[in-house]
Amino acid sequence: MFNELIAAIDLGSNSFRLQVGRIVNDQIYPLDGLKESVRLAAGLSPEKYLDSSAQTRGTMALSRFRERLAGFKPAQVRAVATNTLRVAKNAPEFLIRAEAALGFPIEVIAGREEARLIYIGVAHSLADPQRQQLVVDIGGGSTEFVIGRAFEPLQLESLYMGCVSFSLRYFPDGRLDRRGFQEADLAAQRELQTIALPFAEVGWELAVGSSGTAKSLSDILRGNGYTDGRITLAGLEKLRTALIKAVRLDALSLSGIKADRLPVLPGGLAIMIAVLKAFKLKEMVFSEGALRLGVLYDLLGRYHHDDLRDATVEAFATRYRVDRRQADRVADTAAFLFGQLDPMAAEEDNLDLRYLRWAALLHEVGISVAHSGYHKHSAYILGNADMPGFSRMDQGRLARLVLAHRGKLSRIASLDPASSDWLLIICLRLAVGFHRARDARERPPVGIERKGSGFALVADKAWLDALPLTAATLADEVAQWSALGHPLTVSARAGFALTA
């Protein structure tokens, strides 16, 4: 029996949430949860900059979460950020402060990755996940849509509309009127037009709402006798009428609404009405499962070496028709070199080694676009495609490694000199060079070690003398690495053989 604590942090556009769970027999039992109403999206300027007040609210919330996470190891915690930090131009600066406050890394995840994790959370909370279900999650800055069966999503989408952004735009200063709801409805319908038909073609048996907006609406509908808690169009229209009659949010008198949800109620309501109309839904039920639970189950998969990222890499290698024998040769040699540079590489699940292998397996995906400059195409694909299991920063790292595997190193000269990526890059570049002939050549008889801020490589003299193209490639590498301040020296020794 596996019994361990894990934690998920959701840096949402409206609220920051922490969920602690206990793993027992491959099931996660919620143990503790914290919620902070940060309203991060409310601090986003029209120019997409996050203001200082919102940043302060966020870092203060994360510092309180840090106290609860005392004693947790990095492998037990996963923190993900959603739409506001996807679009904020100064998100990198805020994330430095946020990670310092939390004490753990924070991943900014793409919209479809957010949708996938939401679905996993919902599916694990449904009584009968075998039915095909539509899941709608209205967040603060975006709304995620998923159709899935059992624990597998079949259709994923994320739209840039959320309860915070819509409340600020169409109901400024808490003003409630018919015109605001009409404009919000039209805006939501325009967004929904792009996905309504494709989703209808896939179909579903059950519609499920998750997260704060759906829960709040369900509670209000039940508390005021509009429905029994099910979310219906008739019930939502009654609620909209009550809001319009109140004229202002601060004059609203309804049962079931929490104070922290009140400022974002009209925007969330307008979006939900548009969703029910666009998808022709008779009703929607609420599920407690959400992003946090999905992150916990995804983390559980990584604990059991069932990491979705490995499956994604395999799928990409197949989709882009990667020459798998060549990719495996490069990956094997790159890992062999990295093992000499980093004594921790032999540890199970060494993350740097995993990134190196992923980059080696995918470094040629860009050939599917064009052979000329294929490394640039590869980097673009890996940096911009939907890659389930990978955060945006994960993809950015993969793209950087792949971009740097050939050509000018000056493209990445701004990389932190202390970054471990330099080790991965030199291993990948050398491995690609050693296997340029694309033949069944064995692992090269070479050794490499760190030398100050640079590297020293030694090769068997007879082997190198027989390979003038490889020798020329190494000479070019010496020039490039020296220009970057990470000098590489290459020497040949008769009868050299690595003894480790």
PANU-24094 format. One line per field, with one value per residue (C-alpha): x, y, z; residue number from 1; residue in one letter. Coordinates in steps of 0.25 Angstrom, whole numbers, plus 5000, padded with zeros to 4 digits. Layout:
% PANU-24094
u	X / ...
v	Y / ...
w	Z / ...
seq	NUM / ...
type	a / ...
***
This chain:
% PANU-24094
u	5000 / 5005 / 5002 / 5008 / 5004 / 5003 / 4999 / 4993 / 4993 / 4984 / 4988 / 4974 / 4970 / 4960 / 4965 / 4978 / 4975 / 4983 / 4979 / 4986 / 4983 / 4987 / 4990 / 4984 / 4984 / 4985 / 4973 / 4974 / 4967 / 4965 / 4972 / 4973 / 4970 / 4972 / 4966 / 4970 / 4962 / 4973 / 4965 / 4978 / 4971 / 4965 / 4979 / 4982 / 4983 / 4977 / 4992 / 4993 / 5002 / 4999 / 4998 / 5006 / 4994 / 4990 / 5004 / 5005 / 4991 / 4997 / 5010 / 5004 / 4994 / 5005 / 5014 / 5002 / 5001 / 5016 / 5014 / 5004 / 5014 / 5026 / 5033 / 5028 / 5038 / 5038 / 5033 / 5021 / 5016 / 5011 / 5007 / 5000 / 4996 / 4985 / 4980 / 4984 / 4998 / 4997 / 4994 / 5001 / 5013 / 5021 / 5017 / 5032 / 5035 / 5023 / 5027 / 5040 / 5034 / 5023 / 5032 / 5041 / 5028 / 5023 / 5036 / 5033 / 5033 / 5021 / 5017 / 5009 / 5000 / 4993 / 4978 / 4976 / 4986 / 4977 / 4965 / 4971 / 4975 / 4961 / 4955 / 4963 / 4959 / 4944 / 4945 / 4950 / 4939 / 4927 / 4919 / 4919 / 4931 / 4928 / 4917 / 4922 / 4921 / 4923 / 4931 / 4930 / 4939 / 4937 / 4949 / 4953 / 4960 / 4957 / 4946 / 4950 / 4942 / 4944 / 4937 / 4942 / 4939 / 4944 / 4957 / 4961 / 4958 / 4953 / 4951 / 4958 / 4957 / 4959 / 4953 / 4957 / 4945 / 4944 / 4936 / 4946 / 4949 / 4934 / 4929 / 4940 / 4936 / 4921 / 4917 / 4927 / 4926 / 4916 / 4905 / 4895 / 4886 / 4880 / 4889 / 4901 / 4895 / 4892 / 4906 / 4912 / 4903 / 4907 / 4922 / 4921 / 4913 / 4923 / 4934 / 4925 / 4922 / 4935 / 4934 / 4919 / 4917 / 4930 / 4926 / 4912 / 4917 / 4925 / 4913 / 4911 / 4901 / 4903 / 4907 / 4916 / 4920 / 4932 / 4939 / 4935 / 4925 / 4917 / 4917 / 4912 / 4901 / 4897 / 4896 / 4889 / 4878 / 4876 / 4876 / 4866 / 4856 / 4859 / 4863 / 4867 / 4882 / 4883 / 4887 / 4876 / 4874 / 4860 / 4867 / 4878 / 4869 / 4861 / 4874 / 4878 / 4864 / 4867 / 4881 / 4875 / 4864 / 4875 / 4882 / 4895 / 4902 / 4903 / 4888 / 4886 / 4879 / 4880 / 4882 / 4894 / 4904 / 4917 / 4923 / 4936 / 4928 / 4919 / 4928 / 4929 / 4915 / 4909 / 4920 / 4920 / 4905 / 4905 / 4915 / 4907 / 4894 / 4902 / 4908 / 4894 / 4888 / 4900 / 4901 / 4886 / 4887 / 4874 / 4882 / 4896 / 4900 / 4911 / 4924 / 4933 / 4945 / 4953 / 4967 / 4973 / 4969 / 4973 / 4987 / 4988 / 4984 / 4994 / 5004 / 5000 / 5003 / 5017 / 5019 / 5016 / 5025 / 5012 / 5016 / 5007 / 5019 / 5026 / 5013 / 5013 / 5027 / 5024 / 5012 / 5020 / 5031 / 5020 / 5012 / 5024 / 5030 / 5043 / 5054 / 5053 / 5066 / 5074 / 5067 / 5070 / 5085 / 5086 / 5078 / 5087 / 5100 / 5095 / 5091 / 5105 / 5112 / 5102 / 5105 / 5120 / 5117 / 5107 / 5108 / 5093 / 5090 / 5090 / 5078 / 5065 / 5056 / 5067 / 5059 / 5070 / 5073 / 5058 / 5058 / 5071 / 5065 / 5052 / 5059 / 5068 / 5056 / 5049 / 5060 / 5056 / 5041 / 5044 / 5048 / 5034 / 5033 / 5046 / 5060 / 5066 / 5067 / 5059 / 5064 / 5057 / 5044 / 5046 / 5047 / 5035 / 5026 / 5031 / 5029 / 5015 / 5008 / 4998 / 5007 / 4998 / 5006 / 5016 / 5014 / 5018 / 5031 / 5034 / 5031 / 5040 / 5051 / 5050 / 5049 / 5062 / 5070 / 5065 / 5068 / 5082 / 5085 / 5091 / 5095 / 5100 / 5100 / 5099 / 5084 / 5084 / 5095 / 5085 / 5083 / 5087 / 5102 / 5099 / 5087 / 5088 / 5083 / 5097 / 5101 / 5089 / 5092 / 5106 / 5103 / 5092 / 5100 / 5112 / 5103 / 5096 / 5110 / 5115 / 5103 / 5103 / 5105 / 5092 / 5098 / 5099 / 5112 / 5114 / 5115 / 5127 / 5140 / 5140 / 5141 / 5136 / 5137 / 5135 / 5147 / 5144 / 5133 / 5135 / 5138 / 5149 / 5147 / 5157 / 5155 / 5162 / 5172 / 5170 / 5155 / 5156 / 5167 / 5157 / 5146 / 5150 / 5136 / 5134 / 5148 / 5144 / 5130 / 5138 / 5147 / 5135 / 5129 / 5142 / 5141 / 5126 / 5127 / 5140 / 5132 / 5122 / 5131 / 5129 / 5142 / 5143 / 5156 / 5157 / 5169 / 5172 / 5179 / 5184 / 5176 / 5167 / 5155 / 5146 / 5148 / 5135
v	5000 / 5014 / 5024 / 5038 / 5053 / 5061 / 5075 / 5083 / 5098 / 5105 / 5119 / 5123 / 5136 / 5138 / 5130 / 5123 / 5109 / 5098 / 5084 / 5074 / 5059 / 5046 / 5034 / 5021 / 5009 / 5018 / 5026 / 5041 / 5045 / 5060 / 5063 / 5079 / 5091 / 5106 / 5116 / 5131 / 5140 / 5148 / 5152 / 5153 / 5156 / 5169 / 5174 / 5172 / 5185 / 5187 / 5186 / 5172 / 5176 / 5171 / 5182 / 5183 / 5181 / 5168 / 5163 / 5166 / 5159 / 5147 / 5146 / 5148 / 5136 / 5127 / 5131 / 5126 / 5113 / 5111 / 5110 / 5098 / 5091 / 5091 / 5078 / 5074 / 5070 / 5076 / 5063 / 5064 / 5077 / 5083 / 5097 / 5101 / 5115 / 5118 / 5129 / 5142 / 5137 / 5132 / 5146 / 5155 / 5161 / 5163 / 5149 / 5144 / 5155 / 5152 / 5137 / 5139 / 5146 / 5136 / 5124 / 5130 / 5132 / 5118 / 5111 / 5102 / 5103 / 5109 / 5104 / 5112 / 5102 / 5104 / 5105 / 5091 / 5085 / 5092 / 5086 / 5072 / 5073 / 5078 / 5066 / 5057 / 5063 / 5063 / 5048 / 5044 / 5050 / 5045 / 5033 / 5027 / 5033 / 5022 / 5031 / 5041 / 5055 / 5069 / 5077 / 5092 / 5100 / 5115 / 5121 / 5135 / 5138 / 5126 / 5115 / 5101 / 5091 / 5076 / 5064 / 5051 / 5036 / 5029 / 5036 / 5040 / 5053 / 5052 / 5067 / 5079 / 5094 / 5107 / 5120 / 5134 / 5138 / 5137 / 5142 / 5152 / 5158 / 5158 / 5164 / 5176 / 5178 / 5177 / 5181 / 5191 / 5196 / 5186 / 5192 / 5182 / 5185 / 5178 / 5184 / 5178 / 5164 / 5166 / 5170 / 5159 / 5149 / 5153 / 5153 / 5139 / 5134 / 5139 / 5131 / 5119 / 5119 / 5113 / 5100 / 5098 / 5089 / 5081 / 5078 / 5074 / 5065 / 5057 / 5057 / 5054 / 5048 / 5057 / 5072 / 5075 / 5088 / 5089 / 5099 / 5112 / 5118 / 5105 / 5103 / 5117 / 5117 / 5103 / 5108 / 5121 / 5113 / 5104 / 5114 / 5123 / 5112 / 5114 / 5099 / 5087 / 5091 / 5086 / 5098 / 5100 / 5111 / 5115 / 5116 / 5124 / 5134 / 5136 / 5139 / 5149 / 5156 / 5157 / 5163 / 5173 / 5177 / 5180 / 5190 / 5189 / 5177 / 5183 / 5184 / 5169 / 5160 / 5146 / 5133 / 5124 / 5134 / 5135 / 5149 / 5146 / 5141 / 5153 / 5162 / 5152 / 5146 / 5154 / 5151 / 5136 / 5136 / 5142 / 5132 / 5120 / 5125 / 5126 / 5112 / 5106 / 5112 / 5110 / 5095 / 5093 / 5088 / 5084 / 5084 / 5083 / 5077 / 5081 / 5073 / 5075 / 5070 / 5081 / 5086 / 5083 / 5069 / 5066 / 5072 / 5062 / 5050 / 5054 / 5055 / 5041 / 5036 / 5042 / 5035 / 5022 / 5024 / 5026 / 5040 / 5045 / 5053 / 5040 / 5036 / 5050 / 5049 / 5036 / 5041 / 5053 / 5044 / 5036 / 5048 / 5055 / 5042 / 5043 / 5033 / 5025 / 5018 / 5031 / 5037 / 5026 / 5026 / 5041 / 5039 / 5028 / 5035 / 5048 / 5041 / 5034 / 5048 / 5054 / 5043 / 5047 / 5061 / 5060 / 5049 / 5051 / 5046 / 5031 / 5034 / 5029 / 5039 / 5050 / 5061 / 5067 / 5054 / 5052 / 5065 / 5062 / 5049 / 5055 / 5066 / 5055 / 5047 / 5060 / 5068 / 5064 / 5067 / 5079 / 5071 / 5069 / 5084 / 5085 / 5080 / 5093 / 5100 / 5088 / 5091 / 5104 / 5097 / 5086 / 5097 / 5104 / 5092 / 5088 / 5102 / 5104 / 5091 / 5085 / 5075 / 5068 / 5067 / 5078 / 5092 / 5104 / 5105 / 5090 / 5093 / 5105 / 5097 / 5086 / 5096 / 5103 / 5090 / 5086 / 5099 / 5099 / 5085 / 5090 / 5103 / 5116 / 5115 / 5130 / 5129 / 5125 / 5134 / 5140 / 5127 / 5127 / 5123 / 5114 / 5107 / 5092 / 5093 / 5096 / 5082 / 5076 / 5085 / 5081 / 5066 / 5067 / 5075 / 5065 / 5053 / 5059 / 5061 / 5048 / 5041 / 5050 / 5039 / 5032 / 5018 / 5007 / 5013 / 5009 / 5018 / 5027 / 5024 / 5038 / 5044 / 5057 / 5065 / 5079 / 5088 / 5101 / 5108 / 5099 / 5085 / 5076 / 5064 / 5053 / 5043 / 5031 / 5035 / 5024 / 5026 / 5041 / 5040 / 5031 / 5041 / 5054 / 5060 / 5057 / 5064 / 5076 / 5077 / 5076 / 5088 / 5096 / 5093 / 5097 / 5111 / 5113 / 5109 / 5117 / 5129 / 5128 / 5127 / 5112 / 5107 / 5093 / 5086 / 5074 / 5064 / 5050 / 5039 / 5026 / 5014 / 5023 / 5015 / 5020 / 5011 / 5015
w	5000 / 4996 / 5007 / 5004 / 5004 / 4991 / 4989 / 4977 / 4976 / 4966 / 4963 / 4956 / 4951 / 4962 / 4974 / 4978 / 4984 / 4991 / 4992 / 5000 / 4998 / 5004 / 4994 / 4999 / 4989 / 4977 / 4981 / 4986 / 4999 / 5001 / 5014 / 5015 / 5006 / 5006 / 4997 / 4995 / 4987 / 4980 / 4968 / 4960 / 4946 / 4953 / 4953 / 4938 / 4931 / 4916 / 4912 / 4919 / 4930 / 4944 / 4954 / 4967 / 4976 / 4969 / 4970 / 4985 / 4988 / 4980 / 4987 / 5001 / 4998 / 4994 / 5006 / 5014 / 5006 / 5008 / 5023 / 5021 / 5011 / 5022 / 5021 / 5007 / 4997 / 4982 / 4976 / 4985 / 4981 / 4967 / 4965 / 4952 / 4947 / 4938 / 4928 / 4935 / 4936 / 4921 / 4916 / 4926 / 4919 / 4932 / 4937 / 4937 / 4947 / 4956 / 4955 / 4961 / 4973 / 4974 / 4974 / 4985 / 4993 / 4991 / 4992 / 4980 / 4965 / 4958 / 4944 / 4934 / 4927 / 4913 / 4912 / 4906 / 4917 / 4927 / 4921 / 4921 / 4936 / 4939 / 4932 / 4940 / 4953 / 4949 / 4944 / 4958 / 4965 / 4956 / 4961 / 4947 / 4938 / 4928 / 4922 / 4911 / 4918 / 4914 / 4925 / 4926 / 4935 / 4936 / 4942 / 4945 / 4931 / 4922 / 4921 / 4918 / 4910 / 4910 / 4905 / 4911 / 4914 / 4926 / 4929 / 4915 / 4909 / 4894 / 4891 / 4898 / 4896 / 4904 / 4901 / 4906 / 4914 / 4929 / 4941 / 4945 / 4931 / 4927 / 4941 / 4939 / 4925 / 4924 / 4939 / 4943 / 4957 / 4961 / 4951 / 4947 / 4935 / 4923 / 4913 / 4920 / 4920 / 4905 / 4902 / 4910 / 4904 / 4890 / 4893 / 4899 / 4887 / 4878 / 4885 / 4886 / 4871 / 4868 / 4876 / 4878 / 4865 / 4866 / 4881 / 4877 / 4866 / 4877 / 4886 / 4901 / 4911 / 4923 / 4924 / 4936 / 4942 / 4951 / 4959 / 4966 / 4956 / 4954 / 4969 / 4972 / 4962 / 4967 / 4981 / 4978 / 4969 / 4981 / 4992 / 4985 / 4980 / 4965 / 4964 / 4972 / 4970 / 4955 / 4946 / 4936 / 4926 / 4933 / 4946 / 4941 / 4934 / 4947 / 4954 / 4943 / 4945 / 4960 / 4957 / 4947 / 4957 / 4968 / 4959 / 4967 / 4973 / 4986 / 4987 / 4983 / 4993 / 4990 / 4998 / 4995 / 4990 / 4997 / 4999 / 4991 / 4979 / 4978 / 4970 / 4959 / 4959 / 4947 / 4938 / 4941 / 4940 / 4926 / 4921 / 4927 / 4920 / 4907 / 4909 / 4912 / 4899 / 4890 / 4894 / 4895 / 4909 / 4917 / 4930 / 4936 / 4949 / 4958 / 4961 / 4972 / 4964 / 4958 / 4953 / 4967 / 4967 / 4953 / 4957 / 4969 / 4960 / 4949 / 4960 / 4965 / 4951 / 4951 / 4965 / 4958 / 4946 / 4937 / 4933 / 4922 / 4916 / 4912 / 4904 / 4898 / 4893 / 4887 / 4880 / 4874 / 4869 / 4862 / 4857 / 4851 / 4846 / 4853 / 4849 / 4862 / 4860 / 4858 / 4870 / 4879 / 4875 / 4878 / 4891 / 4896 / 4893 / 4899 / 4912 / 4912 / 4911 / 4922 / 4931 / 4931 / 4933 / 4945 / 4955 / 4959 / 4945 / 4950 / 4960 / 4956 / 4950 / 4948 / 4942 / 4934 / 4928 / 4924 / 4917 / 4910 / 4905 / 4901 / 4893 / 4886 / 4882 / 4877 / 4871 / 4857 / 4857 / 4849 / 4837 / 4834 / 4831 / 4823 / 4824 / 4823 / 4836 / 4842 / 4856 / 4856 / 4851 / 4862 / 4873 / 4868 / 4868 / 4882 / 4887 / 4881 / 4879 / 4889 / 4897 / 4908 / 4921 / 4918 / 4924 / 4915 / 4922 / 4920 / 4905 / 4905 / 4911 / 4901 / 4889 / 4894 / 4895 / 4881 / 4875 / 4881 / 4876 / 4863 / 4857 / 4864 / 4879 / 4880 / 4878 / 4893 / 4898 / 4908 / 4916 / 4930 / 4931 / 4943 / 4936 / 4935 / 4921 / 4916 / 4920 / 4913 / 4900 / 4899 / 4901 / 4890 / 4880 / 4881 / 4880 / 4868 / 4862 / 4865 / 4858 / 4846 / 4837 / 4842 / 4841 / 4852 / 4857 / 4872 / 4884 / 4881 / 4889 / 4896 / 4910 / 4915 / 4928 / 4933 / 4933 / 4940 / 4933 / 4921 / 4916 / 4913 / 4903 / 4900 / 4888 / 4883 / 4873 / 4863 / 4864 / 4861 / 4851 / 4843 / 4843 / 4837 / 4837 / 4852 / 4854 / 4847 / 4854 / 4868 / 4863 / 4860 / 4874 / 4880 / 4873 / 4877 / 4891 / 4893 / 4888 / 4898 / 4910 / 4912 / 4906 / 4900 / 4898 / 4890 / 4891 / 4884 / 4892 / 4886 / 4891 / 4899 / 4906 / 4916 / 4929 / 4937
seq	1 / 2 / 3 / 4 / 5 / 6 / 7 / 8 / 9 / 10 / 11 / 12 / 13 / 14 / 15 / 16 / 17 / 18 / 19 / 20 / 21 / 22 / 23 / 24 / 25 / 26 / 27 / 28 / 29 / 30 / 31 / 32 / 33 / 34 / 35 / 36 / 37 / 38 / 39 / 40 / 41 / 42 / 43 / 44 / 45 / 46 / 47 / 48 / 49 / 50 / 51 / 52 / 53 / 54 / 55 / 56 / 57 / 58 / 59 / 60 / 61 / 62 / 63 / 64 / 65 / 66 / 67 / 68 / 69 / 70 / 71 / 72 / 73 / 74 / 75 / 76 / 77 / 78 / 79 / 80 / 81 / 82 / 83 / 84 / 85 / 86 / 87 / 88 / 89 / 90 / 91 / 92 / 93 / 94 / 95 / 96 / 97 / 98 / 99 / 100 / 101 / 102 / 103 / 104 / 105 / 106 / 107 / 108 / 109 / 110 / 111 / 112 / 113 / 114 / 115 / 116 / 117 / 118 / 119 / 120 / 121 / 122 / 123 / 124 / 125 / 126 / 127 / 128 / 129 / 130 / 131 / 132 / 133 / 134 / 135 / 136 / 137 / 138 / 139 / 140 / 141 / 142 / 143 / 144 / 145 / 146 / 147 / 148 / 149 / 150 / 151 / 152 / 153 / 154 / 155 / 156 / 157 / 158 / 159 / 160 / 161 / 162 / 163 / 164 / 165 / 166 / 167 / 168 / 169 / 170 / 171 / 172 / 173 / 174 / 175 / 176 / 177 / 178 / 179 / 180 / 181 / 182 / 183 / 184 / 185 / 186 / 187 / 188 / 189 / 190 / 191 / 192 / 193 / 194 / 195 / 196 / 197 / 198 / 199 / 200 / 201 / 202 / 203 / 204 / 205 / 206 / 207 / 208 / 209 / 210 / 211 / 212 / 213 / 214 / 215 / 216 / 217 / 218 / 219 / 220 / 221 / 222 / 223 / 224 / 225 / 226 / 227 / 228 / 229 / 230 / 231 / 232 / 233 / 234 / 235 / 236 / 237 / 238 / 239 / 240 / 241 / 242 / 243 / 244 / 245 / 246 / 247 / 248 / 249 / 250 / 251 / 252 / 253 / 254 / 255 / 256 / 257 / 258 / 259 / 260 / 261 / 262 / 263 / 264 / 265 / 266 / 267 / 268 / 269 / 270 / 271 / 272 / 273 / 274 / 275 / 276 / 277 / 278 / 279 / 280 / 281 / 282 / 283 / 284 / 285 / 286 / 287 / 288 / 289 / 290 / 291 / 292 / 293 / 294 / 295 / 296 / 297 / 298 / 299 / 300 / 301 / 302 / 303 / 304 / 305 / 306 / 307 / 308 / 309 / 310 / 311 / 312 / 313 / 314 / 315 / 316 / 317 / 318 / 319 / 320 / 321 / 322 / 323 / 324 / 325 / 326 / 327 / 328 / 329 / 330 / 331 / 332 / 333 / 334 / 335 / 336 / 337 / 338 / 339 / 340 / 341 / 342 / 343 / 344 / 345 / 346 / 347 / 348 / 349 / 350 / 351 / 352 / 353 / 354 / 355 / 356 / 357 / 358 / 359 / 360 / 361 / 362 / 363 / 364 / 365 / 366 / 367 / 368 / 369 / 370 / 371 / 372 / 373 / 374 / 375 / 376 / 377 / 378 / 379 / 380 / 381 / 382 / 383 / 384 / 385 / 386 / 387 / 388 / 389 / 390 / 391 / 392 / 393 / 394 / 395 / 396 / 397 / 398 / 399 / 400 / 401 / 402 / 403 / 404 / 405 / 406 / 407 / 408 / 409 / 410 / 411 / 412 / 413 / 414 / 415 / 416 / 417 / 418 / 419 / 420 / 421 / 422 / 423 / 424 / 425 / 426 / 427 / 428 / 429 / 430 / 431 / 432 / 433 / 434 / 435 / 436 / 437 / 438 / 439 / 440 / 441 / 442 / 443 / 444 / 445 / 446 / 447 / 448 / 449 / 450 / 451 / 452 / 453 / 454 / 455 / 456 / 457 / 458 / 459 / 460 / 461 / 462 / 463 / 464 / 465 / 466 / 467 / 468 / 469 / 470 / 471 / 472 / 473 / 474 / 475 / 476 / 477 / 478 / 479 / 480 / 481 / 482 / 483 / 484 / 485 / 486 / 487 / 488 / 489 / 490 / 491 / 492 / 493 / 494 / 495 / 496 / 497 / 498 / 499 / 500
type	m / f / n / e / l / i / a / a / i / d / l / g / s / n / s / f / r / l / q / v / g / r / i / v / n / d / q / i / y / p / l / d / g / l / k / e / s / v / r / l / a / a / g / l / s / p / e / k / y / l / d / s / s / a / q / t / r / g / t / m / a / l / s / r / f / r / e / r / l / a / g / f / k / p / a / q / v / r / a / v / a / t / n / t / l / r / v / a / k / n / a / p / e / f / l / i / r / a / e / a / a / l / g / f / p / i / e / v / i / a / g / r / e / e / a / r / l / i / y / i / g / v / a / h / s / l / a / d / p / q / r / q / q / l / v / v / d / i / g / g / g / s / t / e / f / v / i / g / r / a / f / e / p / l / q / l / e / s / l / y / m / g / c / v / s / f / s / l / r / y / f / p / d / g / r / l / d / r / r / g / f / q / e / a / d / l / a / a / q / r / e / l / q / t / i / a / l / p / f / a / e / v / g / w / e / l / a / v / g / s / s / g / t / a / k / s / l / s / d / i / l / r / g / n / g / y / t / d / g / r / i / t / l / a / g / l / e / k / l / r / t / a / l / i / k / a / v / r / l / d / a / l / s / l / s / g / i / k / a / d / r / l / p / v / l / p / g / g / l / a / i / m / i / a / v / l / k / a / f / k / l / k / e / m / v / f / s / e / g / a / l / r / l / g / v / l / y / d / l / l / g / r / y / h / h / d / d / l / r / d / a / t / v / e / a / f / a / t / r / y / r / v / d / r / r / q / a / d / r / v / a / d / t / a / a / f / l / f / g / q / l / d / p / m / a / a / e / e / d / n / l / d / l / r / y / l / r / w / a / a / l / l / h / e / v / g / i / s / v / a / h / s / g / y / h / k / h / s / a / y / i / l / g / n / a / d / m / p / g / f / s / r / m / d / q / g / r / l / a / r / l / v / l / a / h / r / g / k / l / s / r / i / a / s / l / d / p / a / s / s / d / w / l / l / i / i / c / l / r / l / a / v / g / f / h / r / a / r / d / a / r / e / r / p / p / v / g / i / e / r / k / g / s / g / f / a / l / v / a / d / k / a / w / l / d / a / l / p / l / t / a / a / t / l / a / d / e / v / a / q / w / s / a / l / g / h / p / l / t / v / s / a / r / a / g / f / a / l / t / a
***
